[in-house]
């Protein structure tokens, strides 16, 4: 049980870091990820667990969007 709580705390921290990395507010971040605002809010405040694979998908999408933007700049 304690391990699950620690994992959830780490996931909350990771989600907040991803949102900050994006440079978007939470509403825009949720919309860009195709996630309802309330769900994103619950993930970020820890009231609803966010699975590890979701974090990986969001990190992947952020990286993809960043690379896509760089290609269009060139």
N, CA, C, O and CB atoms as a CASP TS submission, in Angstrom:
PFRMAT TS
TARGET T0000
AUTHOR 0000-0000-0000
METHOD Language model
MODEL 1
PARENT N/A
ATOM      1  N   UNK     1       0.822  -1.198   0.000  1.00  0.00           N
ATOM      2  CA  UNK     1       0.000   0.000   0.000  1.00  0.00           C
ATOM      3  C   UNK     1       0.863   1.258   0.000  1.00  0.00           C
ATOM      4  O   UNK     1       0.569   2.202  -0.734  1.00  0.00           O
ATOM      5  CB  UNK     1      -0.933   0.000   1.205  1.00  0.00           C
ATOM      6  N   UNK     2       1.914   1.288   0.804  1.00  0.00           N
ATOM      7  CA  UNK     2       2.794   2.456   0.856  1.00  0.00           C
ATOM      8  C   UNK     2       3.506   2.680  -0.468  1.00  0.00           C
ATOM      9  O   UNK     2       3.730   3.820  -0.875  1.00  0.00           O
ATOM     10  CB  UNK     2       3.816   2.297   1.971  1.00  0.00           C
ATOM     11  N   UNK     3       3.861   1.589  -1.138  1.00  0.00           N
ATOM     12  CA  UNK     3       4.538   1.691  -2.433  1.00  0.00           C
ATOM     13  C   UNK     3       3.602   2.349  -3.444  1.00  0.00           C
ATOM     14  O   UNK     3       4.038   3.198  -4.222  1.00  0.00           O
ATOM     15  CB  UNK     3       4.992   0.290  -2.935  1.00  0.00           C
ATOM     16  N   UNK     4       2.334   1.972  -3.445  1.00  0.00           N
ATOM     17  CA  UNK     4       1.360   2.560  -4.361  1.00  0.00           C
ATOM     18  C   UNK     4       1.211   4.055  -4.124  1.00  0.00           C
ATOM     19  O   UNK     4       1.091   4.830  -5.073  1.00  0.00           O
ATOM     20  CB  UNK     4       0.009   1.872  -4.213  1.00  0.00           C
ATOM     21  N   UNK     5       1.218   4.457  -2.866  1.00  0.00           N
ATOM     22  CA  UNK     5       1.104   5.882  -2.529  1.00  0.00           C
ATOM     23  C   UNK     5       2.318   6.639  -3.035  1.00  0.00           C
ATOM     24  O   UNK     5       2.180   7.740  -3.569  1.00  0.00           O
ATOM     25  CB  UNK     5       0.951   6.078  -1.006  1.00  0.00           C
ATOM     26  N   UNK     6       3.498   6.074  -2.877  1.00  0.00           N
ATOM     27  CA  UNK     6       4.724   6.712  -3.362  1.00  0.00           C
ATOM     28  C   UNK     6       4.724   6.825  -4.883  1.00  0.00           C
ATOM     29  O   UNK     6       5.112   7.852  -5.438  1.00  0.00           O
ATOM     30  CB  UNK     6       5.955   5.927  -2.896  1.00  0.00           C
ATOM     31  N   UNK     7       4.288   5.765  -5.547  1.00  0.00           N
ATOM     32  CA  UNK     7       4.216   5.790  -7.007  1.00  0.00           C
ATOM     33  C   UNK     7       3.250   6.879  -7.456  1.00  0.00           C
ATOM     34  O   UNK     7       3.534   7.616  -8.400  1.00  0.00           O
ATOM     35  CB  UNK     7       3.776   4.411  -7.562  1.00  0.00           C
ATOM     36  N   UNK     8       2.111   6.980  -6.782  1.00  0.00           N
ATOM     37  CA  UNK     8       1.125   8.005  -7.155  1.00  0.00           C
ATOM     38  C   UNK     8       1.696   9.404  -6.944  1.00  0.00           C
ATOM     39  O   UNK     8       1.476  10.291  -7.768  1.00  0.00           O
ATOM     40  CB  UNK     8      -0.173   7.834  -6.336  1.00  0.00           C
ATOM     41  N   UNK     9       2.425   9.609  -5.851  1.00  0.00           N
ATOM     42  CA  UNK     9       3.045  10.926  -5.603  1.00  0.00           C
ATOM     43  C   UNK     9       4.051  11.256  -6.704  1.00  0.00           C
ATOM     44  O   UNK     9       4.121  12.394  -7.170  1.00  0.00           O
ATOM     45  CB  UNK     9       3.747  10.952  -4.212  1.00  0.00           C
ATOM     46  N   UNK    10       4.821  10.264  -7.113  1.00  0.00           N
ATOM     47  CA  UNK    10       5.790  10.466  -8.202  1.00  0.00           C
ATOM     48  C   UNK    10       5.073  10.804  -9.501  1.00  0.00           C
ATOM     49  O   UNK    10       5.525  11.666 -10.256  1.00  0.00           O
ATOM     50  CB  UNK    10       6.667   9.210  -8.394  1.00  0.00           C
ATOM     51  N   UNK    11       3.960  10.130  -9.766  1.00  0.00           N
ATOM     52  CA  UNK    11       3.210  10.389 -10.991  1.00  0.00           C
ATOM     53  C   UNK    11       2.612  11.790 -10.997  1.00  0.00           C
ATOM     54  O   UNK    11       2.569  12.443 -12.040  1.00  0.00           O
ATOM     55  CB  UNK    11       2.107   9.355 -11.161  1.00  0.00           C
ATOM     56  N   UNK    12       2.149  12.255  -9.836  1.00  0.00           N
ATOM     57  CA  UNK    12       1.625  13.622  -9.726  1.00  0.00           C
ATOM     58  C   UNK    12       2.741  14.613 -10.045  1.00  0.00           C
ATOM     59  O   UNK    12       2.535  15.569 -10.794  1.00  0.00           O
ATOM     60  CB  UNK    12       1.044  13.888  -8.299  1.00  0.00           C
ATOM     61  N   UNK    13       3.913  14.382  -9.477  1.00  0.00           N
ATOM     62  CA  UNK    13       5.054  15.260  -9.730  1.00  0.00           C
ATOM     63  C   UNK    13       5.426  15.250 -11.207  1.00  0.00           C
ATOM     64  O   UNK    13       5.683  16.302 -11.792  1.00  0.00           O
ATOM     65  CB  UNK    13       6.257  14.836  -8.878  1.00  0.00           C
ATOM     66  N   UNK    14       5.456  14.065 -11.812  1.00  0.00           N
ATOM     67  CA  UNK    14       5.797  13.960 -13.238  1.00  0.00           C
ATOM     68  C   UNK    14       4.775  14.701 -14.100  1.00  0.00           C
ATOM     69  O   UNK    14       5.147  15.392 -15.048  1.00  0.00           O
ATOM     70  CB  UNK    14       5.875  12.480 -13.666  1.00  0.00           C
ATOM     71  N   UNK    15       3.488  14.557 -13.773  1.00  0.00           N
ATOM     72  CA  UNK    15       2.444  15.218 -14.558  1.00  0.00           C
ATOM     73  C   UNK    15       2.596  16.734 -14.463  1.00  0.00           C
ATOM     74  O   UNK    15       2.487  17.438 -15.467  1.00  0.00           O
ATOM     75  CB  UNK    15       1.039  14.786 -14.075  1.00  0.00           C
ATOM     76  N   UNK    16       2.846  17.227 -13.264  1.00  0.00           N
ATOM     77  CA  UNK    16       3.041  18.670 -13.097  1.00  0.00           C
ATOM     78  C   UNK    16       4.266  19.148 -13.870  1.00  0.00           C
ATOM     79  O   UNK    16       4.247  20.228 -14.461  1.00  0.00           O
ATOM     80  CB  UNK    16       3.187  19.025 -11.607  1.00  0.00           C
ATOM     81  N   UNK    17       5.326  18.349 -13.868  1.00  0.00           N
ATOM     82  CA  UNK    17       6.533  18.707 -14.619  1.00  0.00           C
ATOM     83  C   UNK    17       6.250  18.754 -16.116  1.00  0.00           C
ATOM     84  O   UNK    17       6.715  19.659 -16.809  1.00  0.00           O
ATOM     85  CB  UNK    17       7.663  17.709 -14.328  1.00  0.00           C
ATOM     86  N   UNK    18       5.494  17.791 -16.613  1.00  0.00           N
ATOM     87  CA  UNK    18       5.153  17.772 -18.030  1.00  0.00           C
ATOM     88  C   UNK    18       4.328  19.002 -18.402  1.00  0.00           C
ATOM     89  O   UNK    18       4.547  19.614 -19.448  1.00  0.00           O
ATOM     90  CB  UNK    18       4.385  16.488 -18.380  1.00  0.00           C
ATOM     91  N   UNK    19       3.392  19.354 -17.551  1.00  0.00           N
ATOM     92  CA  UNK    19       2.562  20.533 -17.816  1.00  0.00           C
ATOM     93  C   UNK    19       3.423  21.791 -17.824  1.00  0.00           C
ATOM     94  O   UNK    19       3.270  22.639 -18.703  1.00  0.00           O
ATOM     95  CB  UNK    19       1.437  20.660 -16.763  1.00  0.00           C
ATOM     96  N   UNK    20       4.318  21.919 -16.863  1.00  0.00           N
ATOM     97  CA  UNK    20       5.199  23.084 -16.807  1.00  0.00           C
ATOM     98  C   UNK    20       6.117  23.113 -18.031  1.00  0.00           C
ATOM     99  O   UNK    20       6.350  24.175 -18.608  1.00  0.00           O
ATOM    100  CB  UNK    20       6.035  23.073 -15.505  1.00  0.00           C
ATOM    101  N   UNK    21       6.630  21.962 -18.423  1.00  0.00           N
ATOM    102  CA  UNK    21       7.510  21.839 -19.588  1.00  0.00           C
ATOM    103  C   UNK    21       6.802  22.307 -20.852  1.00  0.00           C
ATOM    104  O   UNK    21       7.424  22.883 -21.745  1.00  0.00           O
ATOM    105  CB  UNK    21       7.985  20.388 -19.756  1.00  0.00           C
ATOM    106  N   UNK    22       5.516  22.061 -20.923  1.00  0.00           N
ATOM    107  CA  UNK    22       4.743  22.437 -22.107  1.00  0.00           C
ATOM    108  C   UNK    22       4.586  23.948 -22.232  1.00  0.00           C
ATOM    109  O   UNK    22       4.378  24.465 -23.329  1.00  0.00           O
ATOM    110  CB  UNK    22       3.375  21.782 -22.068  1.00  0.00           C
ATOM    111  N   UNK    23       4.684  24.652 -21.114  1.00  0.00           N
ATOM    112  CA  UNK    23       4.498  26.099 -21.116  1.00  0.00           C
ATOM    113  C   UNK    23       3.037  26.516 -21.205  1.00  0.00           C
ATOM    114  O   UNK    23       2.733  27.689 -21.423  1.00  0.00           O
ATOM    115  CB  UNK    23       5.256  26.704 -22.255  1.00  0.00           C
ATOM    116  N   UNK    24       2.143  25.564 -21.039  1.00  0.00           N
ATOM    117  CA  UNK    24       0.708  25.850 -21.128  1.00  0.00           C
ATOM    118  C   UNK    24       0.084  25.852 -19.734  1.00  0.00           C
ATOM    119  O   UNK    24       0.599  25.236 -18.801  1.00  0.00           O
ATOM    120  CB  UNK    24      -0.002  24.813 -22.033  1.00  0.00           C
ATOM    121  N   UNK    25      -1.044  26.564 -19.618  1.00  0.00           N
ATOM    122  CA  UNK    25      -1.803  26.442 -18.374  1.00  0.00           C
ATOM    123  C   UNK    25      -2.515  25.091 -18.399  1.00  0.00           C
ATOM    124  O   UNK    25      -2.521  24.406 -19.422  1.00  0.00           O
ATOM    125  CB  UNK    25      -2.830  27.631 -18.200  1.00  0.00           C
ATOM    126  N   UNK    26      -3.105  24.719 -17.287  1.00  0.00           N
ATOM    127  CA  UNK    26      -3.682  23.379 -17.190  1.00  0.00           C
ATOM    128  C   UNK    26      -4.804  23.146 -18.190  1.00  0.00           C
ATOM    129  O   UNK    26      -4.910  22.055 -18.750  1.00  0.00           O
ATOM    130  CB  UNK    26      -4.197  23.143 -15.796  1.00  0.00           C
ATOM    131  N   UNK    27      -5.639  24.145 -18.423  1.00  0.00           N
ATOM    132  CA  UNK    27      -6.754  23.982 -19.358  1.00  0.00           C
ATOM    133  C   UNK    27      -6.242  23.736 -20.778  1.00  0.00           C
ATOM    134  O   UNK    27      -6.727  22.841 -21.471  1.00  0.00           O
ATOM    135  CB  UNK    27      -7.665  25.225 -19.331  1.00  0.00           C
ATOM    136  N   UNK    28      -5.270  24.526 -21.203  1.00  0.00           N
ATOM    137  CA  UNK    28      -4.718  24.353 -22.545  1.00  0.00           C
ATOM    138  C   UNK    28      -3.956  23.033 -22.668  1.00  0.00           C
ATOM    139  O   UNK    28      -4.015  22.360 -23.697  1.00  0.00           O
ATOM    140  CB  UNK    28      -3.796  25.525 -22.892  1.00  0.00           C
ATOM    141  N   UNK    29      -3.245  22.681 -21.606  1.00  0.00           N
ATOM    142  CA  UNK    29      -2.501  21.419 -21.592  1.00  0.00           C
ATOM    143  C   UNK    29      -3.449  20.239 -21.734  1.00  0.00           C
ATOM    144  O   UNK    29      -3.211  19.339 -22.540  1.00  0.00           O
ATOM    145  CB  UNK    29      -1.680  21.286 -20.298  1.00  0.00           C
ATOM    146  N   UNK    30      -4.518  20.243 -20.955  1.00  0.00           N
ATOM    147  CA  UNK    30      -5.510  19.163 -21.018  1.00  0.00           C
ATOM    148  C   UNK    30      -6.102  19.079 -22.423  1.00  0.00           C
ATOM    149  O   UNK    30      -6.221  17.995 -22.993  1.00  0.00           O
ATOM    150  CB  UNK    30      -6.634  19.385 -19.971  1.00  0.00           C
ATOM    151  N   UNK    31      -6.470  20.231 -22.970  1.00  0.00           N
ATOM    152  CA  UNK    31      -7.078  20.257 -24.313  1.00  0.00           C
ATOM    153  C   UNK    31      -6.101  19.727 -25.359  1.00  0.00           C
ATOM    154  O   UNK    31      -6.493  18.960 -26.239  1.00  0.00           O
ATOM    155  CB  UNK    31      -7.522  21.694 -24.682  1.00  0.00           C
ATOM    156  N   UNK    32      -4.840  20.129 -25.272  1.00  0.00           N
ATOM    157  CA  UNK    32      -3.860  19.684 -26.264  1.00  0.00           C
ATOM    158  C   UNK    32      -3.590  18.184 -26.179  1.00  0.00           C
ATOM    159  O   UNK    32      -3.186  17.563 -27.162  1.00  0.00           O
ATOM    160  CB  UNK    32      -2.559  20.447 -26.088  1.00  0.00           C
ATOM    161  N   UNK    33      -3.815  17.607 -25.002  1.00  0.00           N
ATOM    162  CA  UNK    33      -3.609  16.172 -24.819  1.00  0.00           C
ATOM    163  C   UNK    33      -4.880  15.368 -25.078  1.00  0.00           C
ATOM    164  O   UNK    33      -4.855  14.138 -25.069  1.00  0.00           O
ATOM    165  CB  UNK    33      -3.107  15.895 -23.414  1.00  0.00           C
ATOM    166  N   UNK    34      -5.998  16.070 -25.310  1.00  0.00           N
ATOM    167  CA  UNK    34      -7.263  15.383 -25.559  1.00  0.00           C
ATOM    168  C   UNK    34      -7.858  14.765 -24.305  1.00  0.00           C
ATOM    169  O   UNK    34      -8.539  13.740 -24.357  1.00  0.00           O
ATOM    170  CB  UNK    34      -7.068  14.316 -26.596  1.00  0.00           C
ATOM    171  N   UNK    35      -7.584  15.416 -23.167  1.00  0.00           N
ATOM    172  CA  UNK    35      -8.047  14.917 -21.872  1.00  0.00           C
ATOM    173  C   UNK    35      -9.003  15.945 -21.272  1.00  0.00           C
ATOM    174  O   UNK    35      -8.712  17.140 -21.328  1.00  0.00           O
ATOM    175  CB  UNK    35      -6.843  14.637 -20.905  1.00  0.00           C
ATOM    176  N   UNK    36     -10.130  15.525 -20.702  1.00  0.00           N
ATOM    177  CA  UNK    36     -11.005  16.493 -20.051  1.00  0.00           C
ATOM    178  C   UNK    36     -10.258  17.263 -18.950  1.00  0.00           C
ATOM    179  O   UNK    36      -9.422  16.707 -18.239  1.00  0.00           O
ATOM    180  CB  UNK    36     -12.234  15.782 -19.461  1.00  0.00           C
ATOM    181  N   UNK    37     -10.580  18.544 -18.835  1.00  0.00           N
ATOM    182  CA  UNK    37      -9.919  19.407 -17.855  1.00  0.00           C
ATOM    183  C   UNK    37     -10.005  18.824 -16.443  1.00  0.00           C
ATOM    184  O   UNK    37      -9.002  18.781 -15.731  1.00  0.00           O
ATOM    185  CB  UNK    37     -10.539  20.806 -17.881  1.00  0.00           C
ATOM    186  N   UNK    38     -11.182  18.380 -16.040  1.00  0.00           N
ATOM    187  CA  UNK    38     -11.363  17.844 -14.671  1.00  0.00           C
ATOM    188  C   UNK    38     -10.470  16.621 -14.442  1.00  0.00           C
ATOM    189  O   UNK    38      -9.918  16.455 -13.355  1.00  0.00           O
ATOM    190  CB  UNK    38     -12.851  17.465 -14.425  1.00  0.00           C
ATOM    191  N   UNK    39     -10.328  15.777 -15.446  1.00  0.00           N
ATOM    192  CA  UNK    39      -9.460  14.605 -15.311  1.00  0.00           C
ATOM    193  C   UNK    39      -8.023  15.046 -15.100  1.00  0.00           C
ATOM    194  O   UNK    39      -7.338  14.538 -14.213  1.00  0.00           O
ATOM    195  CB  UNK    39      -9.565  13.694 -16.554  1.00  0.00           C
ATOM    196  N   UNK    40      -7.561  15.998 -15.919  1.00  0.00           N
ATOM    197  CA  UNK    40      -6.200  16.499 -15.768  1.00  0.00           C
ATOM    198  C   UNK    40      -6.011  17.126 -14.392  1.00  0.00           C
ATOM    199  O   UNK    40      -4.981  16.934 -13.746  1.00  0.00           O
ATOM    200  CB  UNK    40      -5.877  17.519 -16.869  1.00  0.00           C
ATOM    201  N   UNK    41      -7.001  17.866 -13.958  1.00  0.00           N
ATOM    202  CA  UNK    41      -6.948  18.503 -12.638  1.00  0.00           C
ATOM    203  C   UNK    41      -6.823  17.446 -11.536  1.00  0.00           C
ATOM    204  O   UNK    41      -6.040  17.610 -10.600  1.00  0.00           O
ATOM    205  CB  UNK    41      -8.207  19.373 -12.406  1.00  0.00           C
ATOM    206  N   UNK    42      -7.583  16.384 -11.649  1.00  0.00           N
ATOM    207  CA  UNK    42      -7.536  15.310 -10.652  1.00  0.00           C
ATOM    208  C   UNK    42      -6.193  14.598 -10.679  1.00  0.00           C
ATOM    209  O   UNK    42      -5.668  14.232  -9.627  1.00  0.00           O
ATOM    210  CB  UNK    42      -8.666  14.303 -10.892  1.00  0.00           C
ATOM    211  N   UNK    43      -5.624  14.394 -11.875  1.00  0.00           N
ATOM    212  CA  UNK    43      -4.301  13.767 -11.971  1.00  0.00           C
ATOM    213  C   UNK    43      -3.250  14.647 -11.310  1.00  0.00           C
ATOM    214  O   UNK    43      -2.366  14.154 -10.610  1.00  0.00           O
ATOM    215  CB  UNK    43      -3.926  13.503 -13.446  1.00  0.00           C
ATOM    216  N   UNK    44      -3.351  15.964 -11.538  1.00  0.00           N
ATOM    217  CA  UNK    44      -2.335  16.890 -11.025  1.00  0.00           C
ATOM    218  C   UNK    44      -2.451  17.139  -9.526  1.00  0.00           C
ATOM    219  O   UNK    44      -1.462  17.486  -8.880  1.00  0.00           O
ATOM    220  CB  UNK    44      -2.430  18.204 -11.754  1.00  0.00           C
ATOM    221  N   UNK    45      -3.634  16.969  -8.970  1.00  0.00           N
ATOM    222  CA  UNK    45      -3.745  17.157  -7.518  1.00  0.00           C
ATOM    223  C   UNK    45      -3.777  15.838  -6.756  1.00  0.00           C
ATOM    224  O   UNK    45      -3.880  15.827  -5.529  1.00  0.00           O
ATOM    225  CB  UNK    45      -4.990  17.954  -7.194  1.00  0.00           C
ATOM    226  N   UNK    46      -3.689  14.723  -7.485  1.00  0.00           N
ATOM    227  CA  UNK    46      -3.560  13.420  -6.848  1.00  0.00           C
ATOM    228  C   UNK    46      -4.842  12.787  -6.359  1.00  0.00           C
ATOM    229  O   UNK    46      -4.798  11.787  -5.643  1.00  0.00           O
ATOM    230  CB  UNK    46      -2.658  13.533  -5.730  1.00  0.00           C
ATOM    231  N   UNK    47      -5.996  13.349  -6.731  1.00  0.00           N
ATOM    232  CA  UNK    47      -7.253  12.746  -6.276  1.00  0.00           C
ATOM    233  C   UNK    47      -7.703  11.596  -7.174  1.00  0.00           C
ATOM    234  O   UNK    47      -8.581  10.820  -6.799  1.00  0.00           O
ATOM    235  CB  UNK    47      -8.344  13.803  -6.215  1.00  0.00           C
ATOM    236  N   UNK    48      -7.107  11.489  -8.350  1.00  0.00           N
ATOM    237  CA  UNK    48      -7.381  10.360  -9.246  1.00  0.00           C
ATOM    238  C   UNK    48      -6.042   9.846  -9.759  1.00  0.00           C
ATOM    239  O   UNK    48      -5.239  10.625 -10.272  1.00  0.00           O
ATOM    240  CB  UNK    48      -8.329  10.777 -10.441  1.00  0.00           C
ATOM    241  N   UNK    49      -5.794   8.561  -9.628  1.00  0.00           N
ATOM    242  CA  UNK    49      -4.510   8.038 -10.081  1.00  0.00           C
ATOM    243  C   UNK    49      -4.322   8.192 -11.590  1.00  0.00           C
ATOM    244  O   UNK    49      -5.261   8.048 -12.373  1.00  0.00           O
ATOM    245  CB  UNK    49      -4.383   6.577  -9.696  1.00  0.00           C
ATOM    246  N   UNK    50      -3.098   8.484 -11.966  1.00  0.00           N
ATOM    247  CA  UNK    50      -2.717   8.556 -13.371  1.00  0.00           C
ATOM    248  C   UNK    50      -1.742   7.412 -13.621  1.00  0.00           C
ATOM    249  O   UNK    50      -0.704   7.317 -12.966  1.00  0.00           O
ATOM    250  CB  UNK    50      -2.079   9.959 -13.739  1.00  0.00           C
ATOM    251  N   UNK    51      -2.071   6.570 -14.544  1.00  0.00           N
ATOM    252  CA  UNK    51      -1.220   5.413 -14.816  1.00  0.00           C
ATOM    253  C   UNK    51       0.061   5.831 -15.519  1.00  0.00           C
ATOM    254  O   UNK    51       0.105   6.827 -16.242  1.00  0.00           O
ATOM    255  CB  UNK    51      -1.969   4.384 -15.662  1.00  0.00           C
ATOM    256  N   UNK    52       1.095   5.046 -15.286  1.00  0.00           N
ATOM    257  CA  UNK    52       2.421   5.334 -15.832  1.00  0.00           C
ATOM    258  C   UNK    52       2.402   5.431 -17.358  1.00  0.00           C
ATOM    259  O   UNK    52       3.085   6.284 -17.926  1.00  0.00           O
ATOM    260  CB  UNK    52       3.409   4.260 -15.395  1.00  0.00           C
ATOM    261  N   UNK    53       1.640   4.582 -18.023  1.00  0.00           N
ATOM    262  CA  UNK    53       1.623   4.613 -19.487  1.00  0.00           C
ATOM    263  C   UNK    53       1.042   5.929 -20.008  1.00  0.00           C
ATOM    264  O   UNK    53       1.436   6.397 -21.076  1.00  0.00           O
ATOM    265  CB  UNK    53       0.815   3.428 -20.035  1.00  0.00           C
ATOM    266  N   UNK    54       0.125   6.519 -19.275  1.00  0.00           N
ATOM    267  CA  UNK    54      -0.437   7.807 -19.686  1.00  0.00           C
ATOM    268  C   UNK    54       0.641   8.885 -19.631  1.00  0.00           C
ATOM    269  O   UNK    54       0.741   9.719 -20.531  1.00  0.00           O
ATOM    270  CB  UNK    54      -1.636   8.195 -18.787  1.00  0.00           C
ATOM    271  N   UNK    55       1.440   8.862 -18.577  1.00  0.00           N
ATOM    272  CA  UNK    55       2.541   9.818 -18.467  1.00  0.00           C
ATOM    273  C   UNK    55       3.515   9.659 -19.629  1.00  0.00           C
ATOM    274  O   UNK    55       3.981  10.647 -20.197  1.00  0.00           O
ATOM    275  CB  UNK    55       3.277   9.640 -17.130  1.00  0.00           C
ATOM    276  N   UNK    56       3.817   8.424 -19.976  1.00  0.00           N
ATOM    277  CA  UNK    56       4.740   8.177 -21.093  1.00  0.00           C
ATOM    278  C   UNK    56       4.148   8.670 -22.414  1.00  0.00           C
ATOM    279  O   UNK    56       4.860   9.250 -23.234  1.00  0.00           O
ATOM    280  CB  UNK    56       5.073   6.675 -21.193  1.00  0.00           C
ATOM    281  N   UNK    57       2.857   8.444 -22.623  1.00  0.00           N
ATOM    282  CA  UNK    57       2.210   8.914 -23.848  1.00  0.00           C
ATOM    283  C   UNK    57       2.205  10.439 -23.926  1.00  0.00           C
ATOM    284  O   UNK    57       2.451  11.010 -24.988  1.00  0.00           O
ATOM    285  CB  UNK    57       0.779   8.383 -23.928  1.00  0.00           C
ATOM    286  N   UNK    58       1.928  11.091 -22.810  1.00  0.00           N
ATOM    287  CA  UNK    58       1.928  12.559 -22.794  1.00  0.00           C
ATOM    288  C   UNK    58       3.336  13.090 -23.057  1.00  0.00           C
ATOM    289  O   UNK    58       3.503  14.039 -23.822  1.00  0.00           O
ATOM    290  CB  UNK    58       1.398  13.092 -21.439  1.00  0.00           C
ATOM    291  N   UNK    59       4.345  12.490 -22.433  1.00  0.00           N
ATOM    292  CA  UNK    59       5.735  12.910 -22.659  1.00  0.00           C
ATOM    293  C   UNK    59       6.102  12.709 -24.128  1.00  0.00           C
ATOM    294  O   UNK    59       6.766  13.557 -24.724  1.00  0.00           O
ATOM    295  CB  UNK    59       6.712  12.115 -21.740  1.00  0.00           C
ATOM    296  N   UNK    60       5.677  11.600 -24.705  1.00  0.00           N
ATOM    297  CA  UNK    60       5.945  11.312 -26.116  1.00  0.00           C
ATOM    298  C   UNK    60       5.288  12.362 -27.009  1.00  0.00           C
ATOM    299  O   UNK    60       5.912  12.864 -27.944  1.00  0.00           O
ATOM    300  CB  UNK    60       5.440   9.901 -26.488  1.00  0.00           C
ATOM    301  N   UNK    61       4.026  12.694 -26.720  1.00  0.00           N
ATOM    302  CA  UNK    61       3.313  13.682 -27.532  1.00  0.00           C
ATOM    303  C   UNK    61       3.978  15.047 -27.428  1.00  0.00           C
ATOM    304  O   UNK    61       4.097  15.746 -28.434  1.00  0.00           O
ATOM    305  CB  UNK    61       1.842  13.777 -27.100  1.00  0.00           C
ATOM    306  N   UNK    62       4.412  15.439 -26.243  1.00  0.00           N
ATOM    307  CA  UNK    62       5.102  16.721 -26.096  1.00  0.00           C
ATOM    308  C   UNK    62       6.371  16.753 -26.933  1.00  0.00           C
ATOM    309  O   UNK    62       6.655  17.744 -27.605  1.00  0.00           O
ATOM    310  CB  UNK    62       5.435  16.986 -24.625  1.00  0.00           C
ATOM    311  N   UNK    63       7.132  15.669 -26.891  1.00  0.00           N
ATOM    312  CA  UNK    63       8.368  15.591 -27.666  1.00  0.00           C
ATOM    313  C   UNK    63       8.062  15.614 -29.166  1.00  0.00           C
ATOM    314  O   UNK    63       8.747  16.291 -29.933  1.00  0.00           O
ATOM    315  CB  UNK    63       9.157  14.316 -27.297  1.00  0.00           C
ATOM    316  N   UNK    64       7.055  14.888 -29.571  1.00  0.00           N
ATOM    317  CA  UNK    64       6.646  14.853 -30.978  1.00  0.00           C
ATOM    318  C   UNK    64       6.252  16.254 -31.454  1.00  0.00           C
ATOM    319  O   UNK    64       6.689  16.701 -32.515  1.00  0.00           O
ATOM    320  CB  UNK    64       5.467  13.864 -31.178  1.00  0.00           C
ATOM    321  N   UNK    65       5.427  16.939 -30.667  1.00  0.00           N
ATOM    322  CA  UNK    65       4.987  18.284 -31.037  1.00  0.00           C
ATOM    323  C   UNK    65       6.172  19.244 -31.141  1.00  0.00           C
ATOM    324  O   UNK    65       6.214  20.098 -32.026  1.00  0.00           O
ATOM    325  CB  UNK    65       3.971  18.810 -30.018  1.00  0.00           C
ATOM    326  N   UNK    66       7.139  19.095 -30.222  1.00  0.00           N
ATOM    327  CA  UNK    66       8.334  19.935 -30.236  1.00  0.00           C
ATOM    328  C   UNK    66       9.155  19.690 -31.508  1.00  0.00           C
ATOM    329  O   UNK    66       9.587  20.638 -32.165  1.00  0.00           O
ATOM    330  CB  UNK    66       9.195  19.664 -28.984  1.00  0.00           C
ATOM    331  N   UNK    67       9.362  18.431 -31.846  1.00  0.00           N
ATOM    332  CA  UNK    67      10.120  18.089 -33.042  1.00  0.00           C
ATOM    333  C   UNK    67       9.390  18.541 -34.313  1.00  0.00           C
ATOM    334  O   UNK    67      10.016  19.033 -35.252  1.00  0.00           O
ATOM    335  CB  UNK    67      10.377  16.578 -33.089  1.00  0.00           C
ATOM    336  N   UNK    68       8.101  18.375 -34.334  1.00  0.00           N
ATOM    337  CA  UNK    68       7.288  18.789 -35.467  1.00  0.00           C
ATOM    338  C   UNK    68       7.406  20.304 -35.692  1.00  0.00           C
ATOM    339  O   UNK    68       7.505  20.770 -36.827  1.00  0.00           O
ATOM    340  CB  UNK    68       5.815  18.390 -35.243  1.00  0.00           C
ATOM    341  N   UNK    69       7.395  21.050 -34.599  1.00  0.00           N
ATOM    342  CA  UNK    69       7.521  22.501 -34.681  1.00  0.00           C
ATOM    343  C   UNK    69       8.901  22.899 -35.222  1.00  0.00           C
ATOM    344  O   UNK    69       9.015  23.825 -36.025  1.00  0.00           O
ATOM    345  CB  UNK    69       7.285  23.137 -33.299  1.00  0.00           C
ATOM    346  N   UNK    70       9.936  22.199 -34.780  1.00  0.00           N
ATOM    347  CA  UNK    70      11.292  22.483 -35.275  1.00  0.00           C
ATOM    348  C   UNK    70      11.402  22.239 -36.764  1.00  0.00           C
ATOM    349  O   UNK    70      12.033  23.023 -37.473  1.00  0.00           O
ATOM    350  CB  UNK    70      12.320  21.631 -34.539  1.00  0.00           C
ATOM    351  N   UNK    71      10.802  21.167 -37.252  1.00  0.00           N
ATOM    352  CA  UNK    71      10.863  20.835 -38.685  1.00  0.00           C
ATOM    353  C   UNK    71      10.168  21.929 -39.496  1.00  0.00           C
ATOM    354  O   UNK    71      10.653  22.312 -40.561  1.00  0.00           O
ATOM    355  CB  UNK    71      10.203  19.446 -38.965  1.00  0.00           C
ATOM    356  N   UNK    72       9.048  22.428 -39.005  1.00  0.00           N
ATOM    357  CA  UNK    72       8.307  23.462 -39.725  1.00  0.00           C
ATOM    358  C   UNK    72       9.047  24.791 -39.720  1.00  0.00           C
ATOM    359  O   UNK    72       8.846  25.610 -40.617  1.00  0.00           O
ATOM    360  CB  UNK    72       6.927  23.638 -39.118  1.00  0.00           C
ATOM    361  N   UNK    73       9.895  25.018 -38.729  1.00  0.00           N
ATOM    362  CA  UNK    73      10.681  26.246 -38.656  1.00  0.00           C
ATOM    363  C   UNK    73      11.800  26.255 -39.688  1.00  0.00           C
ATOM    364  O   UNK    73      12.201  27.314 -40.171  1.00  0.00           O
ATOM    365  CB  UNK    73      11.262  26.418 -37.260  1.00  0.00           C
ATOM    366  N   UNK    74      12.298  25.080 -40.019  1.00  0.00           N
ATOM    367  CA  UNK    74      13.455  24.977 -40.940  1.00  0.00           C
ATOM    368  C   UNK    74      13.074  25.082 -42.382  1.00  0.00           C
ATOM    369  O   UNK    74      13.939  25.012 -43.255  1.00  0.00           O
ATOM    370  CB  UNK    74      14.175  23.686 -40.732  1.00  0.00           C
TER
END
